[in-house]
Amino acid sequence: MAANNTPAGIDKEQAFGMAETEMEYRVELFNRLTQTCFNKCVDKRYKESELNMGENTCIDRCVSKYWQVNGMIGQMLSAGGRPPM
Protein backbone atom coordinates (compact mmCIF):
# COMPACT_ATOMS: atom_id res chain seq x y z
CA MET A 1 0.00 0.00 0.00
CA ALA A 2 1.36 3.44 -0.96
CA ALA A 3 2.07 5.91 1.82
CA ASN A 4 0.13 9.17 1.93
CA ASN A 5 2.73 11.96 1.65
CA THR A 6 0.36 14.90 2.20
CA PRO A 7 0.35 16.64 5.60
CA ALA A 8 -2.62 16.07 7.90
CA GLY A 9 -5.61 18.26 7.11
CA ILE A 10 -4.60 18.90 3.49
CA ASP A 11 -6.34 17.08 0.68
CA LYS A 12 -4.69 16.15 -2.61
CA GLU A 13 -6.17 19.13 -4.45
CA GLN A 14 -4.76 21.58 -1.90
CA ALA A 15 -1.39 19.82 -1.99
CA PHE A 16 -1.37 20.04 -5.79
CA GLY A 17 -2.20 23.75 -5.62
CA MET A 18 0.60 24.34 -3.13
CA ALA A 19 3.06 22.42 -5.30
CA GLU A 20 1.97 24.41 -8.35
CA THR A 21 2.48 27.69 -6.48
CA GLU A 22 5.91 26.55 -5.31
CA MET A 23 6.89 25.63 -8.88
CA GLU A 24 5.76 29.04 -10.16
CA TYR A 25 7.81 30.70 -7.42
CA ARG A 26 10.90 28.66 -8.32
CA VAL A 27 10.57 29.47 -12.02
CA GLU A 28 10.14 33.18 -11.25
CA LEU A 29 13.16 33.09 -8.91
CA PHE A 30 15.28 31.41 -11.59
CA ASN A 31 14.17 33.92 -14.23
CA ARG A 32 14.98 36.88 -11.95
CA LEU A 33 18.36 35.39 -11.03
CA THR A 34 19.21 34.77 -14.68
CA GLN A 35 18.16 38.24 -15.80
CA THR A 36 19.89 40.03 -12.91
CA CYS A 37 23.21 38.23 -13.26
CA PHE A 38 23.16 38.40 -17.08
CA ASN A 39 22.56 42.16 -17.05
CA LYS A 40 25.25 42.68 -14.43
CA CYS A 41 27.95 40.41 -15.84
CA VAL A 42 27.66 40.00 -19.61
CA ASP A 43 28.90 42.70 -21.97
CA LYS A 44 26.04 44.05 -24.08
CA ARG A 45 28.19 43.95 -27.20
CA TYR A 46 28.71 40.26 -27.81
CA LYS A 47 32.30 39.83 -28.93
CA GLU A 48 32.62 36.07 -28.51
CA SER A 49 30.32 33.09 -28.67
CA GLU A 50 31.44 31.90 -25.22
CA LEU A 51 31.63 33.69 -21.89
CA ASN A 52 35.09 34.97 -21.04
CA MET A 53 36.83 34.33 -17.71
CA GLY A 54 35.70 37.64 -16.17
CA GLU A 55 32.07 37.04 -17.15
CA ASN A 56 32.20 33.48 -15.79
CA THR A 57 33.64 34.67 -12.48
CA CYS A 58 31.09 37.49 -12.20
CA ILE A 59 28.17 35.14 -12.91
CA ASP A 60 29.47 32.57 -10.41
CA ARG A 61 29.71 35.21 -7.67
CA CYS A 62 26.38 36.80 -8.60
CA VAL A 63 24.52 33.48 -8.46
CA SER A 64 26.22 32.55 -5.19
CA LYS A 65 25.28 35.85 -3.55
CA TYR A 66 21.73 35.69 -4.94
CA TRP A 67 21.15 32.22 -3.42
CA GLN A 68 22.81 33.23 -0.14
CA VAL A 69 20.60 36.31 0.25
CA ASN A 70 17.51 34.38 -0.82
CA GLY A 71 18.26 31.77 1.85
CA MET A 72 18.77 34.44 4.52
CA ILE A 73 15.49 36.12 3.64
CA GLY A 74 13.68 32.78 3.67
CA GLN A 75 15.06 31.99 7.13
CA MET A 76 14.06 35.40 8.49
CA LEU A 77 10.55 35.12 7.05
CA SER A 78 10.02 31.61 8.40
CA ALA A 79 11.29 32.67 11.84
CA GLY A 80 9.16 35.81 11.79
CA GLY A 81 12.23 37.85 12.52
CA ARG A 82 13.45 41.18 11.32
CA PRO A 83 16.63 41.87 9.36
CA PRO A 84 19.71 42.67 11.45
CA MET A 85 20.46 46.38 11.74
Backbone hydrogen bonds in HBPLUS format (Angstrom, degrees):
<---DONOR---> <-ACCEPTOR-->    atom                        ^
c    i                          cat <-CA-CA->   ^        H-A-AA   ^      H-
h    n   atom  resd res      DA  || num        DHA   H-A  angle D-A-AA Bond
n    s   type  num  typ     dist DA aas  dist angle  dist       angle   num
A0010-ILE N   A0007-PRO O   3.24 MM   3  5.84 151.4  2.33 139.8 138.3     1
A0015-ALA N   A0011-ASP O   2.98 MM   4  6.25 161.8  2.02 154.7 160.5     2
A0016-PHE N   A0012-LYS O   2.85 MM   4  6.02 153.8  1.92 145.6 152.6     3
A0017-GLY N   A0013-GLU O   2.98 MM   4  6.21 156.8  2.04 143.6 149.9     4
A0018-MET N   A0014-GLN O   2.88 MM   4  6.15 155.0  1.95 150.4 157.1     5
A0019-ALA N   A0015-ALA O   2.92 MM   4  6.13 156.6  1.97 146.8 153.2     6
A0020-GLU N   A0016-PHE O   2.87 MM   4  6.07 154.3  1.93 148.7 156.1     7
A0021-THR N   A0017-GLY O   2.97 MM   4  6.18 156.4  2.03 145.2 151.3     8
A0022-GLU N   A0018-MET O   2.94 MM   4  6.16 157.6  1.99 146.5 152.9     9
A0023-MET N   A0019-ALA O   2.92 MM   4  6.15 155.0  1.98 146.2 152.9    10
A0024-GLU N   A0020-GLU O   2.99 MM   4  6.25 158.5  2.04 147.9 153.5    11
A0025-TYR N   A0021-THR O   2.94 MM   4  6.19 155.6  2.00 147.7 154.6    12
A0026-ARG N   A0022-GLU O   2.91 MM   4  6.19 159.6  1.95 150.1 155.3    13
A0027-VAL N   A0023-MET O   2.95 MM   4  6.18 159.1  1.99 152.1 157.3    14
A0028-GLU N   A0024-GLU O   2.97 MM   4  6.13 162.9  2.00 148.4 153.3    15
A0029-LEU N   A0025-TYR O   2.85 MM   4  6.05 158.7  1.89 152.0 158.3    16
A0030-PHE N   A0026-ARG O   2.93 MM   4  6.12 161.6  1.97 146.8 151.5    17
A0031-ASN N   A0027-VAL O   2.90 MM   4  6.13 161.2  1.93 150.5 155.8    18
A0032-ARG N   A0028-GLU O   2.91 MM   4  6.13 158.8  1.96 150.8 156.2    19
A0033-LEU N   A0029-LEU O   2.90 MM   4  6.07 164.0  1.92 152.1 156.9    20
A0034-THR N   A0030-PHE O   2.87 MM   4  6.02 166.3  1.89 153.7 157.4    21
A0035-GLN N   A0031-ASN O   2.98 MM   4  6.09 168.2  2.00 147.5 151.0    22
A0036-THR N   A0032-ARG O   2.86 MM   4  5.91 167.3  1.87 153.1 157.2    23
A0037-CYS N   A0033-LEU O   3.00 MM   4  6.05 174.1  2.00 154.2 156.0    24
A0038-PHE N   A0034-THR O   2.92 MM   4  5.88 153.8  1.99 145.1 153.4    25
A0039-ASN N   A0035-GLN O   2.97 MM   4  6.03 169.8  1.98 148.9 152.0    26
A0040-LYS N   A0036-THR O   3.03 MM   4  6.18 149.8  2.13 143.8 152.6    27
A0041-CYS N   A0037-CYS O   2.90 MM   4  5.81 154.8  1.97 145.4 151.5    28
A0042-VAL N   A0038-PHE O   2.98 MM   4  5.40 165.3  2.00 147.1 149.9    29
A0056-ASN N   A0052-ASN O   2.94 MM   4  6.18 162.5  1.97 157.3 162.7    30
A0057-THR N   A0053-MET O   2.97 MM   4  6.13 162.4  2.00 150.3 154.7    31
A0058-CYS N   A0054-GLY O   2.93 MM   4  6.09 163.1  1.96 147.5 152.6    32
A0059-ILE N   A0055-GLU O   2.91 MM   4  6.07 164.8  1.94 152.6 156.4    33
A0060-ASP N   A0056-ASN O   2.94 MM   4  6.10 160.6  1.97 148.3 154.0    34
A0061-ARG N   A0057-THR O   2.99 MM   4  6.23 164.6  2.01 153.7 157.1    35
A0062-CYS N   A0058-CYS O   2.83 MM   4  5.97 160.1  1.87 150.4 156.9    36
A0063-VAL N   A0059-ILE O   2.89 MM   4  5.99 170.4  1.90 154.8 156.7    37
A0064-SER N   A0060-ASP O   3.06 MM   4  6.15 159.4  2.11 143.1 149.4    38
A0065-LYS N   A0061-ARG O   2.90 MM   4  6.09 166.0  1.92 153.6 156.8    39
A0066-TYR N   A0062-CYS O   2.89 MM   4  6.02 158.1  1.94 149.0 155.9    40
A0067-TRP N   A0063-VAL O   2.98 MM   4  6.19 165.8  2.00 154.1 156.3    41
A0068-GLN N   A0064-SER O   2.97 MM   4  6.13 157.0  2.02 146.3 153.5    42
A0069-VAL N   A0065-LYS O   2.90 MM   4  6.05 169.5  1.91 155.8 157.5    43
A0070-ASN N   A0066-TYR O   2.93 MM   4  6.04 158.1  1.98 145.0 152.1    44
A0071-GLY N   A0067-TRP O   2.88 MM   4  6.03 155.4  1.94 146.4 152.5    45
A0072-MET N   A0068-GLN O   2.99 MM   4  6.28 154.8  2.06 146.3 153.3    46
A0073-ILE N   A0069-VAL O   2.91 MM   4  6.13 163.4  1.94 155.3 159.2    47
A0074-GLY N   A0070-ASN O   2.95 MM   4  6.12 159.2  2.00 145.4 151.6    48
A0075-GLN N   A0071-GLY O   2.96 MM   4  6.17 154.6  2.03 147.5 153.7    49
A0076-MET N   A0072-MET O   2.98 MM   4  6.24 158.9  2.02 148.5 154.2    50
A0077-LEU N   A0073-ILE O   2.89 MM   4  6.09 162.0  1.92 154.2 159.1    51
A0078-SER N   A0074-GLY O   2.96 MM   4  6.10 158.6  2.01 145.4 151.4    52
A0079-ALA N   A0075-GLN O   2.99 MM   4  6.07 141.6  2.14 140.7 150.7    53
A0080-GLY N   A0076-MET O   2.93 MM   4  5.92 114.9  2.36 135.0 150.8    54
A0081-GLY N   A0076-MET O   2.96 MM   5  5.06 138.8  2.13 150.6 153.2    55
A0080-GLY N   A0077-LEU O   3.22 MM   3  4.99 144.5  2.35  91.6 102.0    56
